[in-house]
Amino acid sequence: MKKIFILTLLLSASLFAKINVVTSYPYLAKITEKIGGSSVHVTALASARMDPHFIVPKPSLIPKLSRANLLIINGAGLEIGWLPPLLKRANNAAINPGANGFADASKAVRLIDRPKTISRAYGDVHPDGNPHFILDPHNVIPIAKLIAKKLSHVDPAHKALYQKNLSLFIRQWHAFLGQFDAQMRTCKGKKVVQYHELYNYLLKRYGIRSMATLEPLPGISPSSKHTMKVIGIIRTNHIGTILQDPYHEKKTARFIAKKTGAKVITLPQDTGAVKGTGSLESFYRTISKRLCH
């Protein structure tokens, strides 16, 4: 009788215990919370206020990885400069690449902008393609499906719950996409320049043309010569919008705007990157409102 009681307690504990999920970026944490609900404890390693390419690998992040049951990353090389040393020191085989407790969101989507030639002469290129795919809200659903699958692998006791939450989330997200797509159609054909090729997925999805970047090459700061070239492109093509992300320097965009009359619009790159974007829905609504109004 005592053994049965102990076994019952252990089974109950396993059913009600939360699994620890660590994500590299905030948007992944938001999706995971939607799918995992009360059965998961989710922590994002990076701050949305930072350049996602250059997150500081603080030692305080190591215990979070050591205790994790599941690690979800953006992938496509975005974490390559900061996550590997943290993983090595965390010494948690369960979440290493290839393990059941590891998920790469980039494997769930179709990457664009894959370079034909890999060379530092072309700047800070990503061999697998552009890693900023979350700027297209249509990529949220395949990522959510991947997360649900991985949660079910590491926590099979709650598989039915994860599938139920996924189904509900997909229905809600399709409804949201209908509203978002309608808003974005109002700026189809618009011409813009952007600081970094951060918004390509968004622009391609909604028929907005990116005519130039303020960076002469990816990861390379604007030069005076290139800045004048961009000014010429804006004047020639009658471009009225400069897309600025929250984390790069702002003076170049402001200078170009002053010379051309174009308007600088700051768009978030992740949930929480600017005020009022703490949820997935508010993140995308802010993008459509700022870009298409």
C-alpha positions as CSV (number, residue, x, y, z in Angstrom):
1,M,0.0,0.0,0.0
2,K,2.8,2.3,0.9
3,K,4.6,1.7,-2.4
4,I,1.4,2.4,-4.4
5,F,1.0,5.7,-2.4
6,I,4.6,6.7,-3.2
7,L,4.1,5.8,-6.9
8,T,0.9,7.9,-7.0
9,L,2.7,10.8,-5.6
10,L,5.6,10.5,-8.1
11,L,3.1,10.3,-11.0
12,S,1.2,13.3,-9.7
13,A,4.4,15.3,-9.4
14,S,5.4,14.5,-12.9
15,L,2.0,15.6,-14.2
16,F,2.1,18.9,-12.4
17,A,5.8,19.8,-12.7
18,K,6.6,22.4,-15.2
19,I,9.4,21.8,-17.7
20,N,12.1,24.4,-18.2
21,V,12.2,25.9,-21.7
22,V,15.0,28.4,-22.7
23,T,14.7,30.4,-25.9
24,S,17.4,32.5,-27.5
25,Y,15.1,35.4,-28.3
26,P,11.9,36.9,-26.8
27,Y,9.5,36.1,-29.7
28,L,10.3,32.4,-29.3
29,A,9.4,32.6,-25.7
30,K,6.0,34.2,-26.6
31,I,5.1,31.4,-29.0
32,T,6.2,28.8,-26.5
33,E,4.1,30.3,-23.8
34,K,1.1,30.1,-26.1
35,I,1.7,26.4,-26.8
36,G,3.0,25.3,-23.4
37,G,0.6,27.2,-21.2
38,S,0.8,26.4,-17.5
39,S,3.0,23.3,-18.1
40,V,6.1,25.2,-19.0
41,H,8.4,27.8,-17.5
42,V,9.9,29.9,-20.3
43,T,13.0,32.1,-20.2
44,A,14.5,34.1,-23.1
45,L,18.2,34.6,-23.0
46,A,18.5,37.7,-25.1
47,S,17.0,41.1,-24.6
48,A,14.9,42.6,-27.5
49,R,16.7,45.9,-26.9
50,M,20.0,44.4,-28.1
51,D,21.4,43.7,-31.6
52,P,20.4,40.0,-32.0
53,H,23.7,39.3,-33.8
54,F,25.7,40.5,-30.8
55,I,24.2,39.4,-27.5
56,V,26.6,39.5,-24.6
57,P,27.1,35.9,-23.3
58,K,26.8,36.7,-19.6
59,P,27.9,34.0,-17.1
60,S,24.5,34.4,-15.4
61,L,22.9,32.8,-18.5
62,I,24.7,29.5,-17.9
63,P,22.6,28.1,-15.0
64,K,19.4,28.7,-17.1
65,L,20.8,26.5,-19.8
66,S,22.1,23.9,-17.3
67,R,18.6,23.5,-15.9
68,A,16.7,23.5,-19.3
69,N,14.7,20.6,-20.6
70,L,14.3,22.3,-24.0
71,L,16.3,24.9,-25.9
72,I,14.7,26.7,-28.8
73,I,16.9,28.9,-31.0
74,N,16.2,31.1,-34.1
75,G,18.9,29.4,-36.0
76,A,20.3,30.3,-39.5
77,G,23.5,31.5,-37.8
78,L,21.9,34.3,-35.8
79,E,23.2,32.9,-32.4
80,I,26.6,31.7,-33.8
81,G,28.5,34.6,-32.1
82,W,27.3,34.2,-28.6
83,L,25.4,30.9,-27.8
84,P,27.9,28.2,-28.4
85,P,30.3,29.2,-25.6
86,L,27.3,29.3,-23.2
87,L,26.2,25.9,-24.2
88,K,29.6,24.5,-23.8
89,R,29.9,25.8,-20.2
90,A,26.3,24.7,-19.3
91,N,27.3,21.1,-20.0
92,N,23.7,20.0,-20.6
93,A,23.7,17.2,-23.2
94,A,19.9,17.1,-23.3
95,I,19.8,20.5,-25.1
96,N,22.8,20.3,-27.4
97,P,22.2,20.5,-31.2
98,G,20.8,17.2,-32.4
99,A,19.4,16.2,-29.0
100,N,15.6,15.8,-28.3
101,G,15.7,18.9,-26.2
102,F,17.0,21.1,-29.0
103,A,14.8,23.0,-31.6
104,D,16.0,25.2,-34.4
105,A,13.1,27.4,-35.7
106,S,14.9,28.1,-39.0
107,K,14.3,24.5,-40.0
108,A,10.5,25.1,-40.0
109,V,10.5,28.0,-42.5
110,R,11.8,28.7,-46.0
111,L,14.9,30.9,-45.8
112,I,15.5,33.6,-48.4
113,D,18.6,35.7,-49.4
114,R,21.0,32.7,-49.4
115,P,24.3,34.1,-50.6
116,K,25.8,32.6,-53.8
117,T,29.3,33.2,-52.5
118,I,30.6,33.0,-48.9
119,S,33.3,35.6,-48.3
120,R,34.1,38.2,-45.7
121,A,34.5,40.6,-48.6
122,Y,30.7,40.7,-48.8
123,G,30.3,41.6,-45.2
124,D,28.7,39.7,-42.3
125,V,26.8,37.2,-44.5
126,H,24.7,34.3,-43.3
127,P,25.5,31.2,-45.3
128,D,22.1,29.6,-44.6
129,G,20.1,32.6,-45.6
130,N,18.5,35.6,-44.0
131,P,17.8,34.8,-40.3
132,H,15.2,37.5,-39.7
133,F,12.2,35.4,-40.8
134,I,10.0,36.2,-37.8
135,L,9.3,39.6,-39.4
136,D,6.9,37.7,-41.7
137,P,3.9,36.8,-39.4
138,H,3.0,33.9,-41.7
139,N,6.1,32.1,-40.3
140,V,4.7,32.0,-36.8
141,I,2.5,29.0,-37.4
142,P,5.2,26.6,-38.7
143,I,7.4,27.6,-35.8
144,A,4.5,27.0,-33.4
145,K,4.0,23.5,-34.9
146,L,7.7,22.7,-34.4
147,I,7.6,23.9,-30.8
148,A,4.5,21.8,-30.1
149,K,6.3,18.8,-31.5
150,K,9.4,19.3,-29.4
151,L,7.4,20.0,-26.2
152,S,5.6,16.7,-26.8
153,H,8.9,14.9,-27.2
154,V,10.4,16.2,-23.9
155,D,7.1,16.1,-22.0
156,P,4.9,13.3,-23.4
157,A,2.7,13.4,-20.4
158,H,1.2,16.7,-21.6
159,K,1.2,15.9,-25.4
160,A,-2.6,16.2,-25.6
161,L,-2.5,19.6,-23.9
162,Y,0.2,20.9,-26.3
163,Q,-1.8,19.8,-29.3
164,K,-5.0,21.3,-28.0
165,N,-3.2,24.6,-27.3
166,L,-1.6,24.5,-30.8
167,S,-4.9,24.0,-32.5
168,L,-6.4,26.9,-30.6
169,F,-3.4,29.1,-31.3
170,I,-3.5,28.3,-35.1
171,R,-7.2,29.3,-35.3
172,Q,-6.6,32.5,-33.5
173,W,-3.5,33.3,-35.5
174,H,-5.3,32.7,-38.8
175,A,-7.9,35.3,-37.7
176,F,-5.1,37.7,-36.8
177,L,-3.4,37.2,-40.1
178,G,-6.6,38.1,-41.9
179,Q,-6.6,41.5,-40.2
180,F,-2.9,42.1,-40.6
181,D,-2.8,41.1,-44.2
182,A,-5.6,43.6,-45.0
183,Q,-3.7,46.4,-43.3
184,M,-0.5,45.6,-45.1
185,R,-2.1,45.5,-48.5
186,T,-2.6,49.2,-48.2
187,C,1.1,49.8,-48.7
188,K,1.8,47.3,-51.4
189,G,4.2,48.8,-54.0
190,K,5.7,51.2,-51.5
191,K,9.5,51.9,-51.9
192,V,11.7,52.0,-48.9
193,V,15.4,51.9,-47.9
194,Q,16.4,50.1,-44.7
195,Y,19.5,50.2,-42.5
196,H,20.1,46.5,-42.5
197,E,18.4,43.7,-44.5
198,L,16.3,43.1,-41.5
199,Y,12.8,43.4,-42.9
200,N,13.2,41.5,-46.2
201,Y,10.7,38.7,-45.3
202,L,8.1,41.3,-44.4
203,L,8.7,43.4,-47.5
204,K,8.7,40.4,-49.8
205,R,5.5,39.1,-48.3
206,Y,3.6,42.3,-48.9
207,G,5.0,43.6,-52.1
208,I,7.1,46.4,-50.7
209,R,10.4,47.2,-52.5
210,S,13.6,47.7,-50.7
211,M,15.7,49.9,-52.9
212,A,18.9,50.2,-50.8
213,T,20.5,49.7,-47.4
214,L,22.3,52.2,-45.3
215,E,24.9,49.6,-44.7
216,P,27.2,49.3,-47.7
217,L,27.5,45.6,-46.8
218,P,25.9,43.5,-44.1
219,G,27.4,44.4,-40.7
220,I,29.5,47.2,-42.1
221,S,28.8,50.8,-40.8
222,P,27.7,53.4,-43.4
223,S,30.5,55.4,-45.1
224,S,30.2,58.9,-46.3
225,K,30.5,57.7,-49.9
226,H,27.8,55.1,-49.5
227,T,25.5,57.6,-47.6
228,M,25.7,60.0,-50.6
229,K,24.9,57.1,-52.9
230,V,21.7,56.3,-50.9
231,I,20.7,59.9,-51.0
232,G,20.9,59.8,-54.7
233,I,18.8,56.6,-54.9
234,I,16.1,58.1,-52.7
235,R,15.9,61.3,-54.8
236,T,15.9,59.5,-58.1
237,N,13.2,57.0,-57.1
238,H,11.2,59.4,-55.0
239,I,11.4,57.2,-51.9
240,G,9.7,58.5,-48.8
241,T,10.5,56.0,-46.1
242,I,13.7,55.0,-44.3
243,L,13.3,51.9,-42.1
244,Q,15.3,52.1,-39.0
245,D,15.7,49.3,-36.4
246,P,15.9,50.1,-32.7
247,Y,19.5,49.0,-32.1
248,H,21.7,50.5,-34.8
249,E,22.9,54.1,-34.7
250,K,20.3,56.6,-35.8
251,K,22.4,59.6,-37.0
252,T,22.9,58.3,-40.5
253,A,19.1,57.8,-41.1
254,R,18.4,61.3,-39.7
255,F,21.1,62.9,-41.9
256,I,19.6,61.2,-45.0
257,A,16.1,62.2,-44.0
258,K,17.2,65.8,-43.6
259,K,18.8,65.8,-47.0
260,T,15.9,64.1,-48.9
261,G,12.7,64.8,-46.9
262,A,12.2,61.0,-46.4
263,K,10.6,60.0,-43.1
264,V,12.5,57.7,-40.7
265,I,10.3,54.9,-39.3
266,T,11.5,52.7,-36.5
267,L,10.2,49.2,-36.7
268,P,10.7,46.6,-34.0
269,Q,12.6,43.4,-34.8
270,D,11.3,41.4,-31.9
271,T,8.6,41.5,-29.2
272,G,9.5,44.1,-26.6
273,A,12.0,45.9,-28.9
274,V,10.0,49.1,-28.7
275,K,7.4,50.3,-26.2
276,G,4.0,48.6,-26.6
277,T,5.2,45.4,-28.4
278,G,5.2,43.0,-25.5
279,S,2.9,40.5,-27.2
280,L,3.1,38.8,-30.6
281,E,-0.1,40.6,-31.7
282,S,1.1,44.1,-30.6
283,F,4.5,43.5,-32.2
284,Y,3.0,43.0,-35.6
285,R,0.3,45.6,-35.2
286,T,3.0,48.2,-34.4
287,I,4.8,47.2,-37.6
288,S,1.7,47.6,-39.8
289,K,0.6,50.8,-38.1
290,R,4.0,52.5,-38.5
291,L,4.7,51.3,-42.0
292,C,1.3,51.6,-43.6
293,H,-0.4,54.6,-42.0
